[in-house]
Amino acid sequence: MSITASTLAAARSVQPIAALDDAAIVAHLAALPDWKIDGGKLARTFAFGNYYETLAFVNAIAWIIHAEDHHPELTVTYNRCNVKFDTHSVNEGRGGLSANDFICAAKVDAIFAQRAPA
């Protein structure tokens, strides 16, 4: 089965989880073209028209990331939210990327796609 944004968004995070190898990271990243690897983390910056829209997005993703029990690093400014996922518990506690990072990123993308047009 190929990896797509839809299959990732439909999946659930699981524990415990193994780190992905480089080939698997490349395959997962292909399904989420707006995301990149930044300092070993899966990262994307979301842009908004104002602070209210930014906070509404943060609140919406808070619901899903809490339900998935997989919490990203968020940097929130007036009209941007930078989201970075990684899994600190893989690689014997040294951290890395897991399927959970890509699952949650796809769910965050789905929420962003539902926002009201500007």
Secondary structure, DSSP 8 states (H G I E B T S, - for coil): ----HHHHHHS---SS--B--HHHHHHHHHT-TT-EEETTEEEEEEE-SSHHHHHHHHHHHHHHHHHHT---EEEE-SSEEEEEE-BTTTTTTT-B-BHHHHHHHHHHHHHHHTS---
